[in-house]
Amino acid sequence: MGMNFKIFITLLFSTSLWNATLSAQKVFSCNSRYDADIRVFVTNNRYDADLLVYKVTGQYDAEGNKGLWYFSENKYDAKKSIWFSESRYDAELLIFFVNNRYEAGWRDKQKIHLLY
């Protein structure tokens, strides 16, 4: 392989990873559990949650996999589609919405893979 091709592949791969990381928290709320990537339940207590979520107003504020969520109006713009369950036992991920950006983050990092 030529040097230019290797550089091109390296740049393509690193750019793709960078974009995936930035868009990891852009979510779309589905009406059907079967259309969703993840089933989510909103807890009443932050200590029951796997992830503390802060809703950001701009899509570029939804960086990484840190609990900063931007709700997209279109499924094709989102990285993950979620469905809000009415039962915690039907959910894969338990979340709690926080009022401050600095409070967002994972409480149970064993489930972090769900949003990659």
N, C-alpha and C positions, 0 to 999 in steps of 0.2 A: 504494500500500500504506500502511496505517496504521502509526503508530509502534509500537503494541503488537505488531503482527505482525512487524515487523522485529526487535524486541527478542527475541521468542519464537524466531524462526529463528536469530538469533545465539546465543542461549543453547543451543538444541538442538544446533547444529553444534559449538559449543565443548565441550559436555558429551560428545558422541559422540567427538570427538577425544581428550578427556581419558581417557575409559574405554578407548578402543582402545590408547592409549599404556600405560596401567596394565596391561592384560591381554596385552600383546604377548608376554610370555614365559611364559604359562601354556600348557604343552604336554601333549599326550596321545600316548603311545607305542602305535602301531598294530601289529597282527600281520601286516598285508598292505601291501606297497609301494603297491598300487593304491588303498588307502584313505587314504594319507598325503598331506599337502600338500608335505612335504619329505623327501627321502631323506638320512639322516645316517650318517656313519661316525665312530667313535671312534678317534682315533689314539693311538699309544703315546708320542708325542713332542709336547710343547706347541708346538714350533716348526713342526710340520707342519700345525697346526690353523688354520682360518679364524677360529674363535671359541673362546675359553676360557670354559667353562661352570662355574658354581657352582650346585649344587642347594640351593635354599632350602626351609625346612620349612613356611613359611606362604605362602599364595597372595598376600597383600598385600605380601610381600617381593619378589615378581617384578615389579619396576618397570621400565618402559621397555624398550629393546632393548639391554641392556647385558650379556647373558650370565648373568643371574640367572634360572634356570629353576625353575618349580614344576611338578611332574608331577601332573596332574589324573587322577583315577580314572575320569572320564567324558569322552568326546569332546566332548559339547555344552558342557562348562564351559571347554574349552581354546580358545585363540586359534588355535593351529596344531596339527595332528596330524603326528607324525614317525614314520618307520620307520627302524630301525637296520639298516643294510646290513652284510654281512660283508665286503664289498670296497670299498675306497676309490674304485675306478673306477666303481662303481654309485651313488655318492653325489653329491649336489649341494653338501653342506656337510660340512666336516671339523671335528670338535670335539674338545676335550680337556677332561676334567673336572679342575678345580683344587680344592685343599683349603681355600682361603681366599676369602672374598667379594671382597676388594680385588683379587684377581688376575683376576677375570672381565672379559671385554671382547673387542672385535673386534680381530683381528690383520689380517684382510683385509676392509676396509670396502666393497669392491666387491660383497660378498655380503650386505650388511646388509639389502638389500631383500627377501631371502627370508623374513624374520621380521616384515615389516610386513603 
